[in-house]
Every structure is written in structure tokens, then in C-alpha cells.
Amino acid sequence: MSKIVVERLLVNYKTLDEFKNFREFGAAELSMKDDLSANIVENDSESPFYGIYFGKKLVARMSLYRIDKRFDQYFDPPQDYFELWKLEVLEPYRNKGYGKALVEYAKSLGLPIKTNGRQGSSQFWEKSGFESVTYDPSRDRGESPFVWFPEGVIEQENPTQPEPASEKE
């Protein structure tokens, strides 16, 4: 098998056309067409979209957004992290290492990563080295968050709960 190459996708109408294949054959919950349409400026080099081509066909994609540490409720120490919002591989190309290649690419960027287990993907995330976080209803709002911790980073304790009052007060 040849080397799998992950590339940043340009935000343009060609990419929008390629995303239509995913809409027709993929899961509606994973659609990125509206995300891409909202970001079309012109060949944006800071696109949050990454993909893998098989020949000239886009067969796997993910959206990866950098979140400022001011909004970090998952990692200790608090820091910038990536939200891997959506990842999808077209059905005929699954179980060939494309999803794994996208995740490994995201990890190679060196920041912690948070994602949500969608479409029964919990086993995939666990196999990829992600951990389920302690569920916090005010933070997670019904989502199923999984995180990947680079070395030296751990899960925040009670991120949205106030510090207990000191007994000496």
C-alpha cells in the first residue's frame, strides 16, 4: 500500500463539490458542507479542513479547529487545543488506515485534542489512544467527549464547578 498523505484542503468551490460525495454517501451528522460554505473566502490557506485523496477522489476528511486556552475546560495545564469536530471516511475506503492517518496527523501537531464520539465511534477513538473524560453536564451538554493527552498534560478536575469554600472562613 502506498503512503497515505494528509493535506490541508483549500476552502473553495472545488472542495465544496468534493464534499457532495460525502453528503450523498456519508452520515448526515458528519456533513461538513455547511461548515465549508460558511468559510468560503478564496483558497483559504488556514482552512480547518484536511483530507486524503485516493487518486483524484477525496475519500477521507476531518475538520480540526484550534481552540484558545481561555476556553479550555478539558486539559491541565489549560492551553490551546484542537477540537477534531468531524472525521469521515467514505464507506468503500474504510478499514484501510485513512481515519487513523487523519488522527495521527492531528496528533503530530502537538496540541491536546478533544472530539466527540459520533455514529458509534467510541471504539475507534479508544483504539486511537483517546480517553473518555469525566462527564460534566454543564460542560458536555449531552455530548460524548474523548480527549487525547500529549505528554505532560492531564484532565482538568471539575472544570466548571466552583472551588470549595475554605473551612477556616
C-alpha positions as CSV (number, residue, x, y, z in Angstrom):
1,M,0.0,0.0,0.0
2,S,1.4,3.4,-0.9
3,K,2.0,6.1,1.8
4,I,-1.2,7.9,2.9
5,V,-0.8,11.7,2.6
6,V,-3.0,14.1,4.6
7,E,-3.3,17.5,3.1
8,R,-5.0,20.7,4.2
9,L,-8.0,21.3,1.9
10,L,-8.5,24.7,0.3
11,V,-11.7,26.5,1.1
12,N,-13.1,26.8,-2.4
13,Y,-15.9,25.6,-4.7
14,K,-13.9,22.6,-5.9
15,T,-13.7,21.3,-2.3
16,L,-17.4,22.0,-1.9
17,D,-18.1,19.8,-4.9
18,E,-15.9,17.1,-3.4
19,F,-17.8,17.3,-0.1
20,K,-21.0,16.5,-2.0
21,N,-19.9,12.8,-2.3
22,F,-19.8,12.7,1.5
23,R,-23.3,14.2,1.7
24,E,-24.7,11.6,-0.8
25,F,-22.9,8.6,0.8
26,G,-21.9,9.7,4.3
27,A,-23.7,10.2,7.6
28,A,-25.8,13.4,7.8
29,E,-24.5,14.1,11.3
30,L,-21.0,14.3,9.8
31,S,-21.8,16.7,7.0
32,M,-19.2,19.4,6.6
33,K,-20.8,21.1,3.5
34,D,-22.4,23.9,5.6
35,D,-19.2,24.4,7.5
36,L,-17.2,24.7,4.3
37,S,-19.8,27.0,2.6
38,A,-19.7,29.4,5.6
39,N,-15.9,29.5,5.3
40,I,-15.6,30.1,1.6
41,V,-13.5,33.2,1.0
42,E,-10.9,32.2,-1.6
43,N,-8.4,29.3,-1.3
44,D,-8.1,30.0,2.4
45,S,-4.7,28.6,3.5
46,E,-5.8,28.5,7.1
47,S,-8.6,26.1,6.3
48,P,-9.7,23.8,9.2
49,F,-10.4,21.0,6.7
50,Y,-7.9,18.2,6.0
51,G,-8.3,15.3,3.6
52,I,-6.9,12.2,1.9
53,Y,-7.2,11.6,-1.8
54,F,-7.2,8.2,-3.5
55,G,-6.1,9.2,-7.0
56,K,-8.1,12.4,-7.6
57,K,-11.0,11.4,-5.3
58,L,-11.4,12.8,-1.8
59,V,-12.0,9.7,0.3
60,A,-11.4,10.9,3.9
61,R,-11.7,14.2,5.6
62,M,-11.7,15.9,9.0
63,S,-12.3,19.3,10.4
64,L,-9.8,20.5,13.0
65,Y,-10.4,23.7,14.9
66,R,-7.8,25.4,17.2
67,I,-9.5,26.5,20.4
68,D,-7.9,29.2,22.5
69,K,-6.7,28.3,26.0
70,R,-9.2,30.8,27.5
71,F,-11.9,28.3,26.6
72,D,-10.1,25.2,27.8
73,Q,-12.3,23.2,30.2
74,Y,-10.6,19.8,29.5
75,F,-6.8,20.0,29.9
76,D,-4.4,20.7,32.8
77,P,-2.5,22.9,32.4
78,P,-5.1,24.9,30.5
79,Q,-3.8,25.5,26.9
80,D,-4.7,25.9,23.3
81,Y,-6.1,22.6,21.9
82,F,-7.7,21.2,18.8
83,E,-11.3,20.2,18.5
84,L,-11.5,17.4,16.0
85,W,-15.0,18.3,15.1
86,K,-15.8,15.8,12.4
87,L,-13.9,12.9,10.8
88,E,-15.4,10.7,8.0
89,V,-14.1,8.1,5.5
90,L,-16.3,7.1,2.6
91,E,-17.7,3.6,3.0
92,P,-15.6,1.7,0.3
93,Y,-12.4,3.2,1.8
94,R,-13.0,2.3,5.5
95,N,-10.6,-0.1,7.4
96,K,-7.7,0.9,5.1
97,G,-6.0,3.2,7.6
98,Y,-7.4,6.6,6.3
99,G,-9.1,7.5,9.6
100,K,-6.1,6.5,11.6
101,A,-3.9,8.6,9.3
102,L,-6.0,11.7,9.9
103,V,-5.9,11.2,13.6
104,E,-2.1,10.7,13.6
105,Y,-1.7,13.8,11.6
106,A,-3.8,15.8,14.2
107,K,-1.7,14.3,17.0
108,S,1.5,15.3,15.1
109,L,0.6,19.0,15.6
110,G,1.5,18.6,19.3
111,L,-1.6,20.0,21.0
112,P,-4.2,18.1,23.0
113,I,-7.2,17.1,21.1
114,K,-10.9,16.9,22.0
115,T,-13.5,15.2,20.0
116,N,-17.0,13.6,20.4
117,G,-17.9,10.0,19.8
118,R,-20.4,10.2,17.0
119,Q,-22.1,7.4,15.0
120,G,-21.0,4.7,17.4
121,S,-17.3,5.7,17.0
122,S,-16.2,5.2,20.7
123,Q,-14.2,2.1,19.9
124,F,-12.3,3.9,17.1
125,W,-11.4,6.8,19.4
126,E,-10.2,4.4,22.2
127,K,-8.1,2.4,19.7
128,S,-6.6,5.7,18.6
129,G,-5.4,6.5,22.1
130,F,-8.2,8.8,23.1
131,E,-9.8,8.6,26.6
132,S,-13.4,9.3,27.6
133,V,-13.4,12.3,30.0
134,T,-15.3,12.5,33.2
135,Y,-18.8,13.7,32.1
136,D,-19.7,17.2,33.3
137,P,-23.3,18.0,32.3
138,S,-22.8,21.8,32.2
139,R,-19.7,21.5,30.0
140,D,-20.6,18.5,27.8
141,R,-24.3,19.1,27.2
142,G,-25.2,15.5,26.2
143,E,-22.0,15.0,24.1
144,S,-19.7,12.1,24.5
145,P,-16.2,13.8,24.7
146,F,-13.0,11.9,24.1
147,V,-9.6,13.5,24.5
148,W,-6.0,12.8,23.6
149,F,-3.4,14.0,26.0
150,P,0.2,14.7,24.8
151,E,2.9,14.0,27.3
152,G,2.7,16.2,30.4
153,V,-1.0,17.0,30.0
154,I,-3.8,15.6,32.2
155,E,-7.6,16.0,32.5
156,Q,-8.8,19.1,34.4
157,E,-10.5,18.3,37.7
158,N,-14.1,19.7,38.0
159,P,-13.6,22.3,35.3
160,T,-16.9,24.1,35.6
161,Q,-17.6,23.6,39.3
162,P,-16.6,26.3,41.8
163,E,-13.8,25.8,44.3
164,P,-15.0,24.5,47.7
165,A,-15.0,27.2,50.4
166,S,-12.2,27.0,52.9
167,E,-13.1,25.6,56.3
168,K,-11.1,28.5,58.0
169,E,-13.6,31.1,56.9
